[in-house]
Amino acid sequence: MYIKDNRWGGNLLQHAEREITEPVLLCDKKGLLNPEAIGFARRPYIESNLAGHFMRKKKWNHWSVFGEDLLFSASIIHLDYTAICSVYILDYETQRFCEKQVFIPVARKVKMPADVFGNVKFINDRISVQLVHIQGETHLSVTIQDFDNEVLHADLHISHPEEDDSLHVVIPRKRDLFQFTSKHHTLPTQGFVKIGKRRYDFNPDYSFAVLDFARGIWPRESEWNWGMASQRIGGKRIGLNFGGKWTDGTGMTENAIFVDGVMTKIHEDVIFMYGTDALMSPWKIHTKFSDQVNLTFTPFFERSTASNMQFAKIKVNQATGYFNGSVKLQDGTILRIRQMLGCAEDRRVKW
Protein backbone atom coordinates (compact mmCIF):
# COMPACT_ATOMS: atom_id res chain seq x y z
CA MET A 1 0.00 0.00 0.00
CA TYR A 2 1.31 3.44 -0.90
CA ILE A 3 0.00 6.86 0.08
CA LYS A 4 0.70 10.43 -0.94
CA ASP A 5 2.46 12.23 1.86
CA ASN A 6 3.36 15.89 1.42
CA ARG A 7 5.33 16.09 4.67
CA TRP A 8 8.39 14.51 3.11
CA GLY A 9 8.71 16.83 0.13
CA GLY A 10 5.88 17.07 -2.40
CA ASN A 11 3.81 14.39 -4.05
CA LEU A 12 6.16 11.51 -3.49
CA LEU A 13 4.69 8.06 -3.16
CA GLN A 14 5.47 7.00 0.38
CA HIS A 15 5.22 3.42 1.54
CA ALA A 16 2.89 2.96 4.52
CA GLU A 17 4.14 0.20 6.82
CA ARG A 18 1.60 -1.58 8.99
CA GLU A 19 1.78 -0.69 12.67
CA ILE A 20 1.29 -3.48 15.21
CA THR A 21 -0.52 -2.38 18.35
CA GLU A 22 -1.14 -5.60 20.27
CA PRO A 23 0.85 -8.73 21.23
CA VAL A 24 1.63 -11.20 18.44
CA LEU A 25 3.85 -14.25 17.93
CA LEU A 26 6.60 -14.05 15.33
CA CYS A 27 6.13 -17.67 14.19
CA ASP A 28 3.30 -20.14 13.76
CA LYS A 29 3.31 -23.69 15.16
CA LYS A 30 5.47 -24.91 12.25
CA GLY A 31 8.13 -22.28 12.88
CA LEU A 32 7.16 -20.31 9.77
CA LEU A 33 6.67 -16.55 9.73
CA ASN A 34 3.30 -15.49 11.08
CA PRO A 35 1.84 -13.00 8.55
CA GLU A 36 0.18 -11.12 11.41
CA ALA A 37 3.63 -10.24 12.77
CA ILE A 38 4.77 -8.38 9.64
CA GLY A 39 5.00 -4.69 10.44
CA PHE A 40 6.49 -2.40 13.06
CA ALA A 41 5.63 -1.60 16.65
CA ARG A 42 6.51 1.11 19.17
CA ARG A 43 6.35 -1.31 22.08
CA PRO A 44 7.71 -4.87 22.54
CA TYR A 45 4.54 -6.56 21.29
CA ILE A 46 6.29 -9.14 19.07
CA GLU A 47 7.43 -12.34 20.76
CA SER A 48 10.24 -14.03 18.83
CA ASN A 49 9.24 -17.67 19.34
CA LEU A 50 11.72 -19.17 16.86
CA ALA A 51 11.64 -22.94 16.49
CA GLY A 52 13.00 -25.55 14.07
CA HIS A 53 15.24 -24.48 11.16
CA PHE A 54 18.29 -26.21 12.65
CA MET A 55 21.58 -24.42 11.83
CA ARG A 56 19.67 -21.46 10.35
CA LYS A 57 18.47 -19.54 13.41
CA LYS A 58 20.44 -16.38 14.27
CA LYS A 59 20.01 -14.58 17.58
CA TRP A 60 21.89 -11.73 19.22
CA ASN A 61 21.79 -9.12 21.96
CA HIS A 62 24.17 -6.28 21.19
CA TRP A 63 24.75 -3.32 23.49
CA SER A 64 26.57 -0.09 22.70
CA VAL A 65 27.01 2.38 25.57
CA PHE A 66 28.17 5.90 24.72
CA GLY A 67 29.80 7.48 27.76
CA GLU A 68 31.36 10.91 27.93
CA ASP A 69 34.87 9.46 27.52
CA LEU A 70 34.36 5.85 26.43
CA LEU A 71 32.36 3.74 24.00
CA PHE A 72 31.71 0.35 25.60
CA SER A 73 30.17 -2.54 23.71
CA ALA A 74 29.11 -6.06 24.68
CA SER A 75 27.47 -8.65 22.40
CA ILE A 76 26.20 -12.19 22.76
CA ILE A 77 25.52 -13.91 19.43
CA HIS A 78 24.05 -17.39 18.93
CA LEU A 79 24.27 -18.96 15.46
CA ASP A 80 22.55 -22.27 16.38
CA TYR A 81 25.83 -24.20 16.11
CA THR A 82 28.13 -21.86 18.00
CA ALA A 83 27.98 -18.83 20.28
CA ILE A 84 30.17 -15.74 20.23
CA CYS A 85 30.75 -13.17 22.94
CA SER A 86 32.44 -9.91 22.03
CA VAL A 87 33.43 -6.97 24.22
CA TYR A 88 35.27 -3.87 23.06
CA ILE A 89 36.17 -0.39 24.29
CA LEU A 90 37.16 2.83 22.54
CA ASP A 91 38.58 5.81 24.43
CA TYR A 92 37.56 8.84 22.33
CA GLU A 93 40.51 11.03 23.27
CA THR A 94 43.42 8.58 23.27
CA GLN A 95 41.76 6.23 20.74
CA ARG A 96 42.85 3.31 22.85
CA PHE A 97 40.94 0.34 21.46
CA CYS A 98 40.76 -3.25 22.60
CA GLU A 99 38.42 -6.10 21.71
CA LYS A 100 38.00 -9.56 23.20
CA GLN A 101 36.11 -12.32 21.36
CA VAL A 102 35.32 -15.76 22.76
CA PHE A 103 33.73 -18.63 20.82
CA ILE A 104 31.85 -21.61 22.27
CA PRO A 105 31.11 -24.50 19.87
CA VAL A 106 27.84 -26.39 20.36
CA ALA A 107 26.65 -23.64 22.69
CA ARG A 108 23.70 -25.35 24.39
CA LYS A 109 24.31 -23.57 27.68
CA VAL A 110 23.88 -20.11 26.13
CA LYS A 111 20.13 -19.43 26.18
CA MET A 112 18.72 -16.59 24.09
CA PRO A 113 15.20 -15.72 25.30
CA ALA A 114 12.29 -14.83 23.04
CA ASP A 115 11.49 -11.81 25.22
CA VAL A 116 13.39 -8.60 24.41
CA PHE A 117 13.89 -8.08 28.15
CA GLY A 118 14.80 -11.67 28.98
CA ASN A 119 17.97 -12.37 30.95
CA VAL A 120 21.09 -13.54 29.07
CA LYS A 121 24.48 -14.75 30.24
CA PHE A 122 27.71 -15.98 28.68
CA ILE A 123 30.16 -17.29 31.27
CA ASN A 124 33.37 -19.30 31.02
CA ASP A 125 36.91 -19.06 32.35
CA ARG A 126 37.84 -16.30 29.86
CA ILE A 127 34.85 -13.97 29.98
CA SER A 128 31.69 -13.27 31.94
CA VAL A 129 28.85 -11.20 30.47
CA GLN A 130 25.52 -11.10 32.29
CA LEU A 131 22.37 -9.17 31.40
CA VAL A 132 19.62 -9.06 34.02
CA HIS A 133 16.46 -7.03 33.50
CA ILE A 134 14.41 -6.09 36.55
CA GLN A 135 11.98 -3.26 37.35
CA GLY A 136 12.58 -1.29 34.16
CA GLU A 137 16.36 -1.51 34.31
CA THR A 138 18.99 -3.70 32.65
CA HIS A 139 22.02 -4.55 34.78
CA LEU A 140 25.00 -5.20 32.47
CA SER A 141 27.92 -6.84 34.24
CA VAL A 142 31.15 -7.84 32.47
CA THR A 143 34.37 -9.30 33.86
CA ILE A 144 37.43 -10.24 31.79
CA GLN A 145 40.66 -11.24 33.53
CA ASP A 146 42.87 -10.69 30.47
CA PHE A 147 41.74 -7.64 28.53
CA ASP A 148 44.78 -6.12 26.85
CA ASN A 149 46.86 -7.62 29.72
CA GLU A 150 44.63 -5.97 32.33
CA VAL A 151 41.48 -6.83 34.24
CA LEU A 152 38.26 -5.32 32.89
CA HIS A 153 35.17 -4.99 35.03
CA ALA A 154 32.03 -3.19 33.93
CA ASP A 155 29.00 -2.54 36.11
CA LEU A 156 26.34 -0.58 34.25
CA HIS A 157 22.70 0.12 35.11
CA ILE A 158 20.67 0.96 32.01
CA SER A 159 17.24 2.56 32.45
CA HIS A 160 14.30 1.89 30.11
CA PRO A 161 12.01 4.94 30.53
CA GLU A 162 8.47 3.58 30.71
CA GLU A 163 6.94 6.06 28.25
CA ASP A 164 9.71 5.80 25.62
CA ASP A 165 9.03 4.36 22.17
CA SER A 166 11.31 1.68 20.80
CA LEU A 167 11.50 0.24 17.28
CA HIS A 168 10.36 -3.34 16.65
CA VAL A 169 10.30 -4.52 13.03
CA VAL A 170 9.69 -7.81 11.26
CA ILE A 171 11.50 -7.99 7.91
CA PRO A 172 9.86 -10.61 5.64
CA ARG A 173 11.53 -12.35 2.71
CA LYS A 174 9.77 -15.70 2.70
CA ARG A 175 7.77 -17.70 5.24
CA ASP A 176 11.00 -19.51 6.14
CA LEU A 177 13.34 -16.52 5.71
CA PHE A 178 12.71 -13.52 7.96
CA GLN A 179 14.18 -11.35 10.69
CA PHE A 180 12.86 -9.61 13.79
CA THR A 181 14.88 -6.66 15.04
CA SER A 182 14.27 -4.54 18.13
CA LYS A 183 16.17 -1.27 18.57
CA HIS A 184 16.15 0.72 21.83
CA HIS A 185 17.77 4.16 21.92
CA THR A 186 18.75 6.93 24.34
CA LEU A 187 18.62 4.67 27.40
CA PRO A 188 20.13 6.62 30.35
CA THR A 189 23.09 4.70 31.81
CA GLN A 190 25.00 4.97 35.05
CA GLY A 191 27.85 2.95 36.52
CA PHE A 192 31.47 2.40 35.59
CA VAL A 193 33.94 0.53 33.41
CA LYS A 194 37.30 -0.18 35.02
CA ILE A 195 40.33 -1.34 33.02
CA GLY A 196 43.38 -1.93 35.18
CA LYS A 197 43.70 1.23 37.29
CA ARG A 198 41.72 3.41 34.86
CA ARG A 199 38.07 3.97 35.74
CA TYR A 200 35.44 5.49 33.42
CA ASP A 201 32.28 6.74 35.10
CA PHE A 202 28.93 6.96 33.30
CA ASN A 203 26.53 9.78 34.17
CA PRO A 204 22.88 9.03 33.17
CA ASP A 205 22.36 12.64 32.10
CA TYR A 206 24.96 12.30 29.33
CA SER A 207 25.59 8.57 28.88
CA PHE A 208 23.20 6.56 26.73
CA ALA A 209 22.93 2.92 25.72
CA VAL A 210 21.60 1.38 22.51
CA LEU A 211 20.20 -2.16 22.39
CA ASP A 212 20.14 -4.15 19.15
CA PHE A 213 18.06 -7.30 19.77
CA ALA A 214 17.63 -9.67 16.82
CA ARG A 215 16.04 -13.05 16.17
CA GLY A 216 15.52 -14.60 12.74
CA ILE A 217 16.09 -17.09 9.96
CA TRP A 218 18.72 -15.65 7.65
CA PRO A 219 19.92 -16.55 4.15
CA ARG A 220 23.33 -18.20 3.87
CA GLU A 221 24.98 -14.95 2.75
CA SER A 222 23.97 -11.39 3.67
CA GLU A 223 25.34 -7.88 3.93
CA TRP A 224 24.00 -4.75 5.56
CA ASN A 225 24.66 -1.24 6.77
CA TRP A 226 23.67 0.11 10.16
CA GLY A 227 24.02 3.68 11.34
CA MET A 228 23.07 4.76 14.85
CA ALA A 229 23.59 7.41 17.48
CA SER A 230 22.13 8.27 20.89
CA GLN A 231 23.11 11.57 22.45
CA ARG A 232 21.77 14.61 24.28
CA ILE A 233 21.59 17.57 21.91
CA GLY A 234 20.15 20.94 22.91
CA GLY A 235 18.72 19.45 26.08
CA LYS A 236 16.86 16.67 24.22
CA ARG A 237 17.61 12.94 24.02
CA ILE A 238 18.11 12.23 20.31
CA GLY A 239 18.38 8.78 18.75
CA LEU A 240 19.09 7.88 15.13
CA ASN A 241 18.63 4.40 13.66
CA PHE A 242 19.19 3.63 9.97
CA GLY A 243 19.61 0.33 8.14
CA GLY A 244 20.36 -0.51 4.54
CA LYS A 245 20.71 -3.34 1.99
CA TRP A 246 19.26 -6.21 4.02
CA THR A 247 15.76 -4.68 4.07
CA ASP A 248 15.72 -3.72 0.37
CA GLY A 249 12.68 -5.01 -1.49
CA THR A 250 10.84 -6.25 1.62
CA GLY A 251 8.47 -3.30 2.06
CA MET A 252 9.82 -2.72 5.57
CA THR A 253 12.64 -0.60 7.01
CA GLU A 254 14.43 -0.27 10.35
CA ASN A 255 14.69 3.50 9.99
CA ALA A 256 13.57 5.82 12.77
CA ILE A 257 14.33 9.00 14.72
CA PHE A 258 13.75 9.37 18.47
CA VAL A 259 13.30 12.68 20.30
CA ASP A 260 12.84 12.43 24.07
CA GLY A 261 11.48 8.93 23.60
CA VAL A 262 8.99 9.76 20.83
CA MET A 263 9.66 7.86 17.60
CA THR A 264 9.22 9.12 14.04
CA LYS A 265 9.10 6.00 11.85
CA ILE A 266 10.72 6.46 8.43
CA HIS A 267 8.86 4.39 5.84
CA GLU A 268 11.50 4.94 3.17
CA ASP A 269 14.76 3.19 2.34
CA VAL A 270 17.92 4.92 3.48
CA ILE A 271 20.96 4.90 1.21
CA PHE A 272 24.53 4.66 2.56
CA MET A 273 27.14 6.13 0.21
CA TYR A 274 30.74 5.43 1.22
CA GLY A 275 33.99 3.94 -0.06
CA THR A 276 34.22 0.29 0.94
CA ASP A 277 38.01 0.61 0.79
CA ALA A 278 38.03 4.06 2.37
CA LEU A 279 35.78 3.89 5.43
CA MET A 280 37.50 6.88 7.01
CA SER A 281 36.25 9.19 4.27
CA PRO A 282 32.92 10.95 4.88
CA TRP A 283 29.74 8.89 4.35
CA LYS A 284 26.52 10.27 2.86
CA ILE A 285 23.37 8.86 4.44
CA HIS A 286 20.02 9.93 2.98
CA THR A 287 16.49 8.75 2.25
CA LYS A 288 16.04 7.27 -1.22
CA PHE A 289 13.38 9.59 -2.62
CA SER A 290 12.87 12.51 -0.24
CA ASP A 291 14.92 14.84 1.94
CA GLN A 292 13.66 13.41 5.23
CA VAL A 293 17.16 12.20 6.09
CA ASN A 294 20.14 14.18 4.80
CA LEU A 295 23.27 13.45 6.82
CA THR A 296 27.03 13.32 6.49
CA PHE A 297 28.92 10.94 8.78
CA THR A 298 32.61 11.79 9.33
CA PRO A 299 34.61 9.01 11.03
CA PHE A 300 37.56 9.44 13.37
CA PHE A 301 38.14 5.73 14.15
CA GLU A 302 37.77 2.48 12.23
CA ARG A 303 37.19 -0.95 13.77
CA SER A 304 37.69 -3.96 11.51
CA THR A 305 37.14 -7.55 12.64
CA ALA A 306 36.90 -10.85 10.82
CA SER A 307 35.63 -14.06 12.42
CA ASN A 308 36.36 -17.24 10.48
CA MET A 309 34.70 -20.35 11.89
CA GLN A 310 34.00 -23.76 10.43
CA PHE A 311 30.48 -22.87 9.30
CA ALA A 312 30.53 -19.09 9.39
CA LYS A 313 32.47 -16.03 8.33
CA ILE A 314 31.64 -12.61 9.73
CA LYS A 315 33.40 -9.43 8.58
CA VAL A 316 32.65 -6.12 10.27
CA ASN A 317 33.97 -2.72 9.23
CA GLN A 318 32.62 -0.21 11.72
CA ALA A 319 33.44 3.48 11.96
CA THR A 320 32.94 5.77 14.94
CA GLY A 321 32.48 9.44 14.17
CA TYR A 322 30.07 12.37 13.97
CA PHE A 323 26.77 12.88 12.19
CA ASN A 324 25.92 16.30 10.74
CA GLY A 325 22.94 17.41 8.68
CA SER A 326 19.18 17.31 9.13
CA VAL A 327 16.21 14.99 9.56
CA LYS A 328 12.48 15.70 9.37
CA LEU A 329 10.17 14.65 12.17
CA GLN A 330 6.59 13.39 11.95
CA ASP A 331 5.11 16.89 12.09
CA GLY A 332 7.49 18.24 9.44
CA THR A 333 9.80 19.93 11.94
CA ILE A 334 13.42 19.97 10.78
CA LEU A 335 15.83 18.63 13.37
CA ARG A 336 19.37 19.92 12.92
CA ILE A 337 22.10 17.41 13.73
CA ARG A 338 25.49 18.84 14.66
CA GLN A 339 28.52 16.79 15.70
CA MET A 340 26.41 13.90 16.98
CA LEU A 341 28.59 11.00 18.09
CA GLY A 342 27.66 7.61 16.68
CA CYS A 343 28.66 4.63 14.54
CA ALA A 344 28.13 3.37 11.00
CA GLU A 345 29.06 -0.08 9.75
CA ASP A 346 29.44 -2.31 6.74
CA ARG A 347 28.85 -5.96 7.71
CA ARG A 348 29.14 -9.07 5.51
CA VAL A 349 28.28 -12.56 6.70
CA LYS A 350 28.29 -16.10 5.43
CA TRP A 351 26.56 -18.29 8.00
C-alpha positions as CSV (number, residue, x, y, z in Angstrom):
1,M,0.0,0.0,0.0
2,Y,1.3,3.4,-0.9
3,I,0.0,6.9,0.1
4,K,0.7,10.4,-0.9
5,D,2.5,12.2,1.9
6,N,3.4,15.9,1.4
7,R,5.3,16.1,4.7
8,W,8.4,14.5,3.1
9,G,8.7,16.8,0.1
10,G,5.9,17.1,-2.4
11,N,3.8,14.4,-4.1
12,L,6.2,11.5,-3.5
13,L,4.7,8.1,-3.2
14,Q,5.5,7.0,0.4
15,H,5.2,3.4,1.5
16,A,2.9,3.0,4.5
17,E,4.1,0.2,6.8
18,R,1.6,-1.6,9.0
19,E,1.8,-0.7,12.7
20,I,1.3,-3.5,15.2
21,T,-0.5,-2.4,18.4
22,E,-1.1,-5.6,20.3
23,P,0.9,-8.7,21.2
24,V,1.6,-11.2,18.4
25,L,3.8,-14.3,17.9
26,L,6.6,-14.1,15.3
27,C,6.1,-17.7,14.2
28,D,3.3,-20.1,13.8
29,K,3.3,-23.7,15.2
30,K,5.5,-24.9,12.2
31,G,8.1,-22.3,12.9
32,L,7.2,-20.3,9.8
33,L,6.7,-16.6,9.7
34,N,3.3,-15.5,11.1
35,P,1.8,-13.0,8.6
36,E,0.2,-11.1,11.4
37,A,3.6,-10.2,12.8
38,I,4.8,-8.4,9.6
39,G,5.0,-4.7,10.4
40,F,6.5,-2.4,13.1
41,A,5.6,-1.6,16.7
42,R,6.5,1.1,19.2
43,R,6.3,-1.3,22.1
44,P,7.7,-4.9,22.5
45,Y,4.5,-6.6,21.3
46,I,6.3,-9.1,19.1
47,E,7.4,-12.3,20.8
48,S,10.2,-14.0,18.8
49,N,9.2,-17.7,19.3
50,L,11.7,-19.2,16.9
51,A,11.6,-22.9,16.5
52,G,13.0,-25.6,14.1
53,H,15.2,-24.5,11.2
54,F,18.3,-26.2,12.6
55,M,21.6,-24.4,11.8
56,R,19.7,-21.5,10.3
57,K,18.5,-19.5,13.4
58,K,20.4,-16.4,14.3
59,K,20.0,-14.6,17.6
60,W,21.9,-11.7,19.2
61,N,21.8,-9.1,22.0
62,H,24.2,-6.3,21.2
63,W,24.7,-3.3,23.5
64,S,26.6,-0.1,22.7
65,V,27.0,2.4,25.6
66,F,28.2,5.9,24.7
67,G,29.8,7.5,27.8
68,E,31.4,10.9,27.9
69,D,34.9,9.5,27.5
70,L,34.4,5.9,26.4
71,L,32.4,3.7,24.0
72,F,31.7,0.3,25.6
73,S,30.2,-2.5,23.7
74,A,29.1,-6.1,24.7
75,S,27.5,-8.6,22.4
76,I,26.2,-12.2,22.8
77,I,25.5,-13.9,19.4
78,H,24.0,-17.4,18.9
79,L,24.3,-19.0,15.5
80,D,22.6,-22.3,16.4
81,Y,25.8,-24.2,16.1
82,T,28.1,-21.9,18.0
83,A,28.0,-18.8,20.3
84,I,30.2,-15.7,20.2
85,C,30.8,-13.2,22.9
86,S,32.4,-9.9,22.0
87,V,33.4,-7.0,24.2
88,Y,35.3,-3.9,23.1
89,I,36.2,-0.4,24.3
90,L,37.2,2.8,22.5
91,D,38.6,5.8,24.4
92,Y,37.6,8.8,22.3
93,E,40.5,11.0,23.3
94,T,43.4,8.6,23.3
95,Q,41.8,6.2,20.7
96,R,42.8,3.3,22.8
97,F,40.9,0.3,21.5
98,C,40.8,-3.2,22.6
99,E,38.4,-6.1,21.7
100,K,38.0,-9.6,23.2
101,Q,36.1,-12.3,21.4
102,V,35.3,-15.8,22.8
103,F,33.7,-18.6,20.8
104,I,31.9,-21.6,22.3
105,P,31.1,-24.5,19.9
106,V,27.8,-26.4,20.4
107,A,26.6,-23.6,22.7
108,R,23.7,-25.3,24.4
109,K,24.3,-23.6,27.7
110,V,23.9,-20.1,26.1
111,K,20.1,-19.4,26.2
112,M,18.7,-16.6,24.1
113,P,15.2,-15.7,25.3
114,A,12.3,-14.8,23.0
115,D,11.5,-11.8,25.2
116,V,13.4,-8.6,24.4
117,F,13.9,-8.1,28.2
118,G,14.8,-11.7,29.0
119,N,18.0,-12.4,30.9
120,V,21.1,-13.5,29.1
121,K,24.5,-14.8,30.2
122,F,27.7,-16.0,28.7
123,I,30.2,-17.3,31.3
124,N,33.4,-19.3,31.0
125,D,36.9,-19.1,32.3
126,R,37.8,-16.3,29.9
127,I,34.8,-14.0,30.0
128,S,31.7,-13.3,31.9
129,V,28.8,-11.2,30.5
130,Q,25.5,-11.1,32.3
131,L,22.4,-9.2,31.4
132,V,19.6,-9.1,34.0
133,H,16.5,-7.0,33.5
134,I,14.4,-6.1,36.5
135,Q,12.0,-3.3,37.4
136,G,12.6,-1.3,34.2
137,E,16.4,-1.5,34.3
138,T,19.0,-3.7,32.7
139,H,22.0,-4.5,34.8
140,L,25.0,-5.2,32.5
141,S,27.9,-6.8,34.2
142,V,31.1,-7.8,32.5
143,T,34.4,-9.3,33.9
144,I,37.4,-10.2,31.8
145,Q,40.7,-11.2,33.5
146,D,42.9,-10.7,30.5
147,F,41.7,-7.6,28.5
148,D,44.8,-6.1,26.9
149,N,46.9,-7.6,29.7
150,E,44.6,-6.0,32.3
151,V,41.5,-6.8,34.2
152,L,38.3,-5.3,32.9
153,H,35.2,-5.0,35.0
154,A,32.0,-3.2,33.9
155,D,29.0,-2.5,36.1
156,L,26.3,-0.6,34.3
157,H,22.7,0.1,35.1
158,I,20.7,1.0,32.0
159,S,17.2,2.6,32.4
160,H,14.3,1.9,30.1
161,P,12.0,4.9,30.5
162,E,8.5,3.6,30.7
163,E,6.9,6.1,28.2
164,D,9.7,5.8,25.6
165,D,9.0,4.4,22.2
166,S,11.3,1.7,20.8
167,L,11.5,0.2,17.3
168,H,10.4,-3.3,16.6
169,V,10.3,-4.5,13.0
170,V,9.7,-7.8,11.3
171,I,11.5,-8.0,7.9
172,P,9.9,-10.6,5.6
173,R,11.5,-12.3,2.7
174,K,9.8,-15.7,2.7
175,R,7.8,-17.7,5.2
176,D,11.0,-19.5,6.1
177,L,13.3,-16.5,5.7
178,F,12.7,-13.5,8.0
179,Q,14.2,-11.3,10.7
180,F,12.9,-9.6,13.8
181,T,14.9,-6.7,15.0
182,S,14.3,-4.5,18.1
183,K,16.2,-1.3,18.6
184,H,16.1,0.7,21.8
185,H,17.8,4.2,21.9
186,T,18.7,6.9,24.3
187,L,18.6,4.7,27.4
188,P,20.1,6.6,30.4
189,T,23.1,4.7,31.8
190,Q,25.0,5.0,35.1
191,G,27.8,3.0,36.5
192,F,31.5,2.4,35.6
193,V,33.9,0.5,33.4
194,K,37.3,-0.2,35.0
195,I,40.3,-1.3,33.0
196,G,43.4,-1.9,35.2
197,K,43.7,1.2,37.3
198,R,41.7,3.4,34.9
199,R,38.1,4.0,35.7
200,Y,35.4,5.5,33.4
201,D,32.3,6.7,35.1
202,F,28.9,7.0,33.3
203,N,26.5,9.8,34.2
204,P,22.9,9.0,33.2
205,D,22.4,12.6,32.1
206,Y,25.0,12.3,29.3
207,S,25.6,8.6,28.9
208,F,23.2,6.6,26.7
209,A,22.9,2.9,25.7
210,V,21.6,1.4,22.5
211,L,20.2,-2.2,22.4
212,D,20.1,-4.2,19.2
213,F,18.1,-7.3,19.8
214,A,17.6,-9.7,16.8
215,R,16.0,-13.0,16.2
216,G,15.5,-14.6,12.7
217,I,16.1,-17.1,10.0
218,W,18.7,-15.7,7.6
219,P,19.9,-16.5,4.1
220,R,23.3,-18.2,3.9
221,E,25.0,-14.9,2.8
222,S,24.0,-11.4,3.7
223,E,25.3,-7.9,3.9
224,W,24.0,-4.8,5.6
225,N,24.7,-1.2,6.8
226,W,23.7,0.1,10.2
227,G,24.0,3.7,11.3
228,M,23.1,4.8,14.8
229,A,23.6,7.4,17.5
230,S,22.1,8.3,20.9
231,Q,23.1,11.6,22.5
232,R,21.8,14.6,24.3
233,I,21.6,17.6,21.9
234,G,20.2,20.9,22.9
235,G,18.7,19.5,26.1
236,K,16.9,16.7,24.2
237,R,17.6,12.9,24.0
238,I,18.1,12.2,20.3
239,G,18.4,8.8,18.8
240,L,19.1,7.9,15.1
241,N,18.6,4.4,13.7
242,F,19.2,3.6,10.0
243,G,19.6,0.3,8.1
244,G,20.4,-0.5,4.5
245,K,20.7,-3.3,2.0
246,W,19.3,-6.2,4.0
247,T,15.8,-4.7,4.1
248,D,15.7,-3.7,0.4
249,G,12.7,-5.0,-1.5
250,T,10.8,-6.2,1.6
251,G,8.5,-3.3,2.1
252,M,9.8,-2.7,5.6
253,T,12.6,-0.6,7.0
254,E,14.4,-0.3,10.3
255,N,14.7,3.5,10.0
256,A,13.6,5.8,12.8
257,I,14.3,9.0,14.7
258,F,13.7,9.4,18.5
259,V,13.3,12.7,20.3
260,D,12.8,12.4,24.1
261,G,11.5,8.9,23.6
262,V,9.0,9.8,20.8
263,M,9.7,7.9,17.6
264,T,9.2,9.1,14.0
265,K,9.1,6.0,11.9
266,I,10.7,6.5,8.4
267,H,8.9,4.4,5.8
268,E,11.5,4.9,3.2
269,D,14.8,3.2,2.3
270,V,17.9,4.9,3.5
271,I,21.0,4.9,1.2
272,F,24.5,4.7,2.6
273,M,27.1,6.1,0.2
274,Y,30.7,5.4,1.2
275,G,34.0,3.9,-0.1
276,T,34.2,0.3,0.9
277,D,38.0,0.6,0.8
278,A,38.0,4.1,2.4
279,L,35.8,3.9,5.4
280,M,37.5,6.9,7.0
281,S,36.3,9.2,4.3
282,P,32.9,11.0,4.9
283,W,29.7,8.9,4.4
284,K,26.5,10.3,2.9
285,I,23.4,8.9,4.4
286,H,20.0,9.9,3.0
287,T,16.5,8.8,2.2
288,K,16.0,7.3,-1.2
289,F,13.4,9.6,-2.6
290,S,12.9,12.5,-0.2
291,D,14.9,14.8,1.9
292,Q,13.7,13.4,5.2
293,V,17.2,12.2,6.1
294,N,20.1,14.2,4.8
295,L,23.3,13.4,6.8
296,T,27.0,13.3,6.5
297,F,28.9,10.9,8.8
298,T,32.6,11.8,9.3
299,P,34.6,9.0,11.0
300,F,37.6,9.4,13.4
301,F,38.1,5.7,14.1
302,E,37.8,2.5,12.2
303,R,37.2,-1.0,13.8
304,S,37.7,-4.0,11.5
305,T,37.1,-7.5,12.6
306,A,36.9,-10.8,10.8
307,S,35.6,-14.1,12.4
308,N,36.4,-17.2,10.5
309,M,34.7,-20.3,11.9
310,Q,34.0,-23.8,10.4
311,F,30.5,-22.9,9.3
312,A,30.5,-19.1,9.4
313,K,32.5,-16.0,8.3
314,I,31.6,-12.6,9.7
315,K,33.4,-9.4,8.6
316,V,32.7,-6.1,10.3
317,N,34.0,-2.7,9.2
318,Q,32.6,-0.2,11.7
319,A,33.4,3.5,12.0
320,T,32.9,5.8,14.9
321,G,32.5,9.4,14.2
322,Y,30.1,12.4,14.0
323,F,26.8,12.9,12.2
324,N,25.9,16.3,10.7
325,G,22.9,17.4,8.7
326,S,19.2,17.3,9.1
327,V,16.2,15.0,9.6
328,K,12.5,15.7,9.4
329,L,10.2,14.6,12.2
330,Q,6.6,13.4,12.0
331,D,5.1,16.9,12.1
332,G,7.5,18.2,9.4
333,T,9.8,19.9,11.9
334,I,13.4,20.0,10.8
335,L,15.8,18.6,13.4
336,R,19.4,19.9,12.9
337,I,22.1,17.4,13.7
338,R,25.5,18.8,14.7
339,Q,28.5,16.8,15.7
340,M,26.4,13.9,17.0
341,L,28.6,11.0,18.1
342,G,27.7,7.6,16.7
343,C,28.7,4.6,14.5
344,A,28.1,3.4,11.0
345,E,29.1,-0.1,9.8
346,D,29.4,-2.3,6.7
347,R,28.8,-6.0,7.7
348,R,29.1,-9.1,5.5
349,V,28.3,-12.6,6.7
350,K,28.3,-16.1,5.4
351,W,26.6,-18.3,8.0
